[in-house]
Structure formats: C-alpha cells, structure tokens
C-alpha cells in the first residue's frame, strides 16, 4: 500500500471559500483504495460547522516553539465518505470566524500549519510516501522538510508535490517578517529560493523545493511559463518545466447529475433531454420572474464577479446583449461595480435579465439545467469547474480559449459538425459578443445540430475518475523514483562500507607486515 497525504487549507464539506475545497473534498475519494491510502490534513477552524467538529476524535497533542511563543498543537481525526481526515488544532491561529483574514496574519498562520503537519506525522502512525501540497498555504511543507526535518530517518525518502490552483495567489510579504515568522535562516531568502522581488514568497518556496509541480490543466501549465500568465514566476516555472504536469480537475458526477438531481423541476439525461430539459428553463423563468418563453436563447453566468472572470468584456457589451433576443441569468457576488451593473440592467430589462447577487447551491443547479448556454469569458482560468458542470447538464459553454477552458471545451465546427461549445481567442469584447451571436444563430436556425452538440456535451467524461488515474500514474512514478534513489543510496552505502572495510583490512595487513619486518631485522629483540 502506498501512502499519500494531502495538505490543504480548506476542504468540503468542512470549509469552503473557492474551488480548492471542491478538489480536496473530491479527488481523494476517487484514488484507487486498493493501491493508495490517501489521507487529508487541514486546520481545525473554529468556523467549521459543529456537526463536523463534534465527530472529530482526539489523537494526540504536543507543544512547540513557534514565532517566539510556546504553542499548543492538537491533532484530531475523523472519517468522512471513506476518506481519513486529520485536523491541526490551535485556537490561537484557527479560532477566528473565517479561515482567512489578512495576508500578514495568514502567512504566520499557515507557516505554523505547514510546520506542524510535519511535526505530527511521527505521532499519528501514518508515514506518507508522498506529501501532496496545495496552493501557497502549504508551500512551506517542502521547505521545512528540506530544512529542520531532513536529518530525521522518519522523513528520509518522502517525496513532495506542489499543486498550483491559481498562481495569482502566492503568499507574499516582506522578507524580514516572513523570516521572523517561519524561523528559516538567511540561506532560504535568496532569489533562487524564497525571495521574490524583495519579498518572501511561500508558493515560490514550495515550487523550488518540491519534487514535482502540477497545475490544474495542461494549457495553464504552458501559460504560466510566459510573462503574461506567470505572475512574476514564469522564469522559475520554465526552469522546472521538466518537472511540471498539468492535470484537469474533475467534478463529482454523483452530486452533479441531471438524472437524479432533486432540486430540478424535471430530471433528464443524454437520451431524453430534447423533451425534458426545456421544462427546467420554463420553471427557472417563472422562479426568477423572466418572460415565459421556452424557445428564447437563455445564457447563464455563475461566478465570482471579478475582473479575472472577464466581466469587463460583459460590461462593455451589456447593452448589445440585452437588446438581442437573449435572456441572461446571473448568480454570484464579487466586486461592487459588477454587482451594481447587473442590478441596473435587471431593472431596465426585467423580462430578460435576472441578477441574483448572492450564492445558492440549489439555484446554481437549476441554472445549469435550465439555460441553453453558459458564458465564461475569463482573462485567465487555471481550470474552471463551471464549464464542466454546464457540460454535464447539457448547457453549452461559451468560453475564451485559456487554461482549462481551452482544454475542456471543444469549439463547434459547422463543417465537420463537431464540438461541445463555442470559444473565442482574444480578450476582446466584440470578439466575445460575436461568438455569442454565432451561438445564438446556431440555436435558432440549426436546432438539430444544437441538440447533437448537447448530446455530445452530456456524454463527455470530466468526472474525477479520469483525472484520478493520471494522479495515480504520477504518484507511482514518484514513488518508483524514490525507490530507485533509496536503492542507489543503499548501494553507495554498501560500496562505501566495503571500501572502508578493505582499507581497514589493508591497514591491518600493513601493520602486521611492518611488525614481521621489524622482528626479522632485530631477532635478539624478539628472543628477549
């Protein structure tokens, strides 16, 4: 059995602020349990719901000196949906109402977390072959493993993987402060290690000291080696390109299943969507107060309302979108300018625009099921999950060709009648609107081809099963690499021992020969 430990700052169902939590909550369930024992370790936040905290069992505790204070560290555990979870307990660091606060406090918090992950391993009866670290919050695990834990036999041969979910977030602060917080020496704060543009950078440390680096799509792995997408680390990532992998995220096909989804007005699948899917559109129109029209082209948007997601393009073309023969449904919160923009257009076009400036998991499922198309014109998108959910519900994505969007959405080809959605290349508002108009034309004029595309989309497999096999292959390669290294180290040690033994034998022989020669030269001395 091979052991893998996931280290992350959040995980569903315990705490979620973004897509990272979905990945950590889903991927371990799909790894082959006959080959791998995959466990997860995360902070025990006070804001984790009580129904989960009450199920956690005490494992051990210890005290540690960190940031010039003697700190209590508790370790708790529980099993959830077949996965073993550990929780690092420290009310001093994890007792707030939110998992994140401001960067200064968060860097100290997650430096503490990273160090205690390693400190607790000899005490909990689980020695991982691989520690799989996720995002900057776990970036110091490979650094500490290389530093103060390196001399301990327990940790010898453990391999590390650093997964970048979004390179924009790196965990940076001034060097002196991070040096003080982490307890790391000056050695680590140079441009080839944790120093980055005169700041300390936790994610950079994880990239430098991990054995493999992964991102959440193949295209994003290529993009972040360029200045536009590299967020200042493109040179470093390019230098690690031979140790860089891109593996697309998946979604939980049990949770996102239009055939069994209980919140839908009508369930459907790839065989009966032609008659059943439209019932969800009509129900959604009535729920949101839009004009009752089963034939209108309805576009959905479910997103954080930020510039990264391409809302500058949408804002620029909103008048054209609203005066076209389109209904637009928005769900999400974010930057104030975009929230207000959607509210304003919903007031001006109440029959065609629905602005839901909040988040509801149930409503998101009904939007995926009820809309005809789903708009994601992102500036950059490491992977993206919404387009995978829309494909699952037969709602064709309209995306910009970047990151995971490019890897998961095949653009419609009217000549060959292929594709699962629509895409445009440049971050340009008019280009986006042109592809929206093209999708609308196909929907209204070539409905049979549209339905063929929906069927292809629903038959795509972006479940975690496919991605999990790629992770398993990567784990196997890294563990085999560790085995080869350990075997080479064993042979070197044996060779060294043989050389030492041979040298000792020769020295003893030389001493014996010298004694014999001395005796022959002075026989009287021997007789006496």
N, C-alpha and C positions, 0 to 999 in steps of 0.2 A: 504493500500500500504506500502510495506517495502522498506526502502531506503538503498542503498549500494553505497559507494564512493570508486572507485579505485584510488590509489595513485601510480604513476609510473614516471620514469624519461624519458620514450620515448614511442611512440605510432605511428603506421602507421595510416594515411599517412603523419603525421606531421614531424616526425623524426624517423630514424631507424638506429641502429648500430648492432642489433642482433635479436634473436628470441623473446626476451621480447616484442619488439614493435609489433610483429605479434599477440602475445597473447592479449595484451591490446587493440589492434585495432579490434580484432575479438570477443573475449569472451562476452563483454557487449551486442553485437548485438543479441546474442542467448539466453540470460536470458529472462525468461517469463515476458514480459512487463505488463501483466495483474496483476502480483503479486509483481513485483520488479521494482523500479525506480533506475536503475544503472547509475551512472554518473562517469566521469573520470576527475581527476585533475592532471596537469603536468606543468612543467616550460614553459614559453613563450620564447623559444630560439630565438635569432636574426636569427639563421640559418634555422628556419622554412621557407619554401617557401612563398614568398609574396602572392601567390594566396590564401593561407590559412590565413595568418596574416591579410590580407585586409578584411576578412569576420568576424573577431573577434569583438565583441561588448563590450564596456566598461560597467562594473558592478559597481565597487567601487574602492577606494584606501584608504590607511592609511599609517602612518609612525610608525616604530617600532625601538626600540633599540636592535641591534644585533651585537655581536662581537665588542662592544665598539663604534659602529657607529650608527647614526640615519639614517635608511634606508627607502626609498620609496618602498611601496608594492602595485602593481596594480593587479586587478582581471578582466579578460576578459572572454568571453564565446562565444561559437558557437555550433550549432548542425551539426553533420555530420553522415549521414546514420542512422538517428534515435536515435543517442546517444548524450547526452548533455555533452559537454566538458567545463571545466574551465581551465584557464591558469594563473599561477602566474607570474607577470611581475616585473622584476628588471634588468635593463640594467647593473647594477654593477656586478651581478652574472651570468646573462644569455645572455650577449651581445657578446660573443665570436663566432668564426667561427665554433666551434664544440661543441657538448653537453658535452663532457668530455675532460679533458686536463691532469693534473697530480693529483695524489691522494691527495696531500696536499690541493690543491685548490678545488678539487671536494668534499672533506669532509666538508669544510666550506660551499660550495655552497648548498649541499643537506641537511646539518643541517639547514640552513636558509630556504630552501624549506619546510622541514618537519614541522618546527615551524609555518610557515605562512599558511600552509594548515589548521592547527587547528585554527589559529587566524582569518582567513577569514570566517569560517563557520557561525558564528552568523550574518554576514553581507550579506550573499548571499541568504538567505531564503531557505537553504537546510540543514536539520539536519539528518545525516545518522544514521541508527541503527547499521550499521557495516562499519568500515573503513578497506578496503582490501589493504594491503601494499605489494608492490612487490620489492623484492631484497633490497640490503643494502642501496640504495639511499633513501628509505622510512623507513629505520629501526628505526629512531628516533621518528616517529609518535607515536607508543605505549609508548615510554619512556616519551615524553613530555606530553602525555595525562595523564600518571600516576603522573606527576610532577606538573608543574605550572597551568595546566588546570583542575586539579582534583576537586578543590573547587567550580567551576562554575556549577550551576544547568543545564546549557545548555548541558554540556558534560557528565552528570551523566547517567550511563547505556549504553553508547556507547561501543560496542564490537570491537575488532580488530583481524584481521587475518594477519599473516606474510607468504607470499609465497616465497619459495626459488627456484629460477630458475636455479641457478648454485652456489653451496656452495663454489666454489673456490674463488669467489669474495665477500669480506666481508666488505670492507671499514675500513681499519685499519691504525692507525698512533699512535705516542706516546701519552701517557695518558695526559700529561700536555697540549699539543697542542689541543687535542680534548676537554679537559675540558675548555680551554680558548675559543675555537670556539663555543661550544654549550651552555656555561653558566650553565651547570649542576654542581651540588655540588660534593664534595668528596664522598658523600654517594653512588653515582652510579658507582664509579670506584673501585670496588672490584671484586674478581674472580667469585662471584656468580651473577654479573650484567654485566657491560660493559667492565671490564678489562679482557684481554685475552693474556696470555704470555707476560705480562708487557706492552702491547699496549692497546689502546682503540679500540673497535670493534663495529661499528654501527649495523651490522647484528645481532651480539650477543644480543645487546640491544633489537632489535625487537623480537628475539626469546624468550628472557626471559620475556618480558612484554606483549606480545600478548596473546590473549585468545586461539587461535588455530594457529598451524603451518602447512602449506601444502607444498608439493613438487609436481613436475610435472610428476611423475609416481610412482606407488606402489613399484616397485623394488628399485628405487632410495631412497624412504623413508626408506626402510630397510637398504640399503647400507650405508647411511650416519650416521647410528648408529654404524658403525665399524671404526677402526682406518684408514684403507686404503683409504676409501672414505670420512671420516668425516672431513678432513681438520682442525684438531685440535679441532673441536666442537662436536665430536662423543659422549663424555660423557654427555654434556648438552642435545643434541638431544635425546639420550637414556632416559634421565630423563624426557623428555617431550613426550615420546612415546605414552602415553595415550591421548595426545592432538595433535597427528601428523597424517596427512592424505596424501595420495598420489593420485592425480587425473591426468590422462594422458591428455596432451594438445590435441587439435584438429587442423584441418586446415579448411580454408574456401572452402567449396565444390563448391561454385559458381565460385571462382577465379581459383581453380584447378579442371577443368572439361574437360577431353579429348573429350567429345562430343560437346563442344561449344567453346573450346579454339581457338582463332582467329590466334594465331601465329604458329599453326601446319600446316604441309603440308597436312595432312588428319585427319579428326576427326574420333573418334571411341568410342565404348562403350563395355560393357561386352558381348554383343551379336555378334558384327561384328569385334572384334579386330583381329581375325585369318587372315582376308584378308586386313584390313586397317592399323593396327599398323605398319606393316613392311614398308609401304610407308614412314613413318616418319624416319625410320632407313636409308633408301636409300637417302632421302633428306638431312639428317644430315651428312652422309658420303660425299656427294657432297659439302655441305656447308663448311665442315671442311677439305676437301682435303684428306680424307681417301680412302682406296681402296674400290671400288664399289663391295659390296658383301652382298646381302640380307640375306644370310644364316650364316654368321660369327657370333660368340658369342661376343656381344658388351656389355661392362661394363661401366657404368657412375660413376663419382665422382663429386659431387657438395658440396663444403665445404670451411670453413676456413682452410688454410693449417697450422695446428698446431699439436704439439705432442699429445695433448688431443684426436685428431681425429684418432689416430692410424697410422700416416704417417711414423713412424719409422718402422712398420711392412711392409708397402708397399715398402719403400725404400730398405729394406733388400731383398725383393723378386722381385724387378722390372725386373731384367734380366730374371728370370724364367717366369714372366707374359708376357713379351714382346716376348719371343721366343715360347710361347704357341700359340695355334690357337685362339687368342683373339684380339679384338680391344678395346682400352682404351681411354675414353674421359674424360678430367679433366676440371673443371671450378671453379675458385676461386683464392683468394690471401691469403697471410699469411707470414710465416717465410721464410726468404730468401733461406735457404738450400733446402726446399721442392720446392719452385718455380723454382730454378735453376735445381734441379734434374729432374723435369718433362720437362722443356725446353730441357735439354740434351737428354732425351730419345725420345722426339718428333723429334729431329734432326736425331737421329740414326735409328729410326723406323717410318719414316714419313707416311707410309701407314697404320700403326697400332696404333699409339699414337697421340692424339691431345691435346696439352697443351694450354689452354686458361686462361692465368694468368691475369684475370680481372673478373668483375662480370657483367652479363647481365641477367635481369629477363626473357626476351624473350627467350634467348638461353637456360636458365635453363629449361624452359617448354619443349623446343624441345629435350633436353637431356633426361628428364624424359619420354617423349613419344617415343623416338627413340631407346633407349637402351633396352637390354634384361634383364640386371641385374644391381643392384646399390650397390656399395661397401661402407660399413661404419664399419670399424674395430676399433671402439673407445676404448680408455683406460677407459673412463667413459662417460656417456651420460645421463644427468638428464631426458630428454625426447627424444629429437630429433624430427625434423619435416620432414627432407628429406626422411626418410624411409616411412613416411605417404604419402608424395607426390608421391613417386615412386610406392607405392601400388595402389594409385588412378589411375595411368597411366599404370598399368599392367606391371611394371618393377620390377622384383622380388628382394627384398633386400638380400644382403649377409652381415650379421652383427655379431658383437661379443655380447655375452649374458650379457649385462649390462644395468642397468637403464631402460629407456623407450624402448630401442631396444628389450630387453627381453620381455617386456610387450606387444609389438605391432606386433612382427614378430613371427609367429608360424613356427617352423622348419619343413622342409619336412620330412615326414615319408613314406618311399617307401613301407613298409609292408602294412600300412593302407591307403596309398595314400591320406594323409592329409598334410596340411601345406600351408603357403603363402610365404615362402622364405627359406633361409639357414642361419645357425648360427654355431658359434664355441665358446667354453667356455673360454679357457685360452688366455691371451695376449701373443701369440706366433706366430711368423712369419710363421713357417712351418705349424702350425695348420690352420692359415688363408689361406695359399696357397692350402692346402689340400681340404678345403671346396670350394674354387674357382674351383678347378679341378673337384670336385664332381658335382657342379652345372653345369659346362660345359659338363660333361658326360651326365647328365640328359637332358640337352638342345639338344645335338646332337643325342643321342641314343633313348631317350624316349620323343619325341616331343609331343605326345598326352598327356602324363602326365604333361609335362611342361605347355601346354595350359590349362589343367584343373586347374593347380595351379594359372596361370594368371587370370583365371575367378574367382577363389575364392578370390584372392587378390583384384580384382576390385570391388567385392561385399562387402568387409569389410566396416564398417561404423566408420571412425575416423573423422567425421565432429564434429564441436563444439556442435551440438545438443546433442550428447550422454554425453559429458563432462559437458555441461551446466546444465543438470539435476542433476548431482552429486553436483555441486556447489550450486544449489538451495536447495537441501536437507541439505547441510552443513549450509547455511545461515539460513534456517528455524529452525534448531536445536539450533543454537547460539542465534537467536532472542527469541526463546522459553526459553532458559536458562536465558537470560536477564530478560524476563517477570517473571519467577519464582523467580529470585533474587530480583527483584523490589517488587514483592508481599510479599516475606519474609521480606524485609526491611520495607514495609508498615505495616505488622503485628507486627513486632518488635517495630516500632514507636508507633503504637496504644497501644500495651501492655505496653510500657514504659509510655505513656501518662496516661493510666488507673492507673498504679501503682503510678504515681506522683499525680493524682487526688485523689486516695484512701489515699495516705499518707497525702495529704493536708487536706482531709476530717477528717481523724483520728486526725490530729494535731489540727484542729479547734474544733473537738469534745472534745479532751483532754483539750484544753484551756477553753472551755465552762464548762466542768465538774469541772475543777480546780476553776473557778470563783464561781460556785454554792457552792462548798465545802467551799470556803473562806467565802462566805456570811453566810452560816449556822453556821460556827464557831464563827462569830462575828456579831450577829444580831443588836447590838447597832450601829455598824458602818454603817450597811445598813439603819437603821431608820434615822440616821443623814443625 
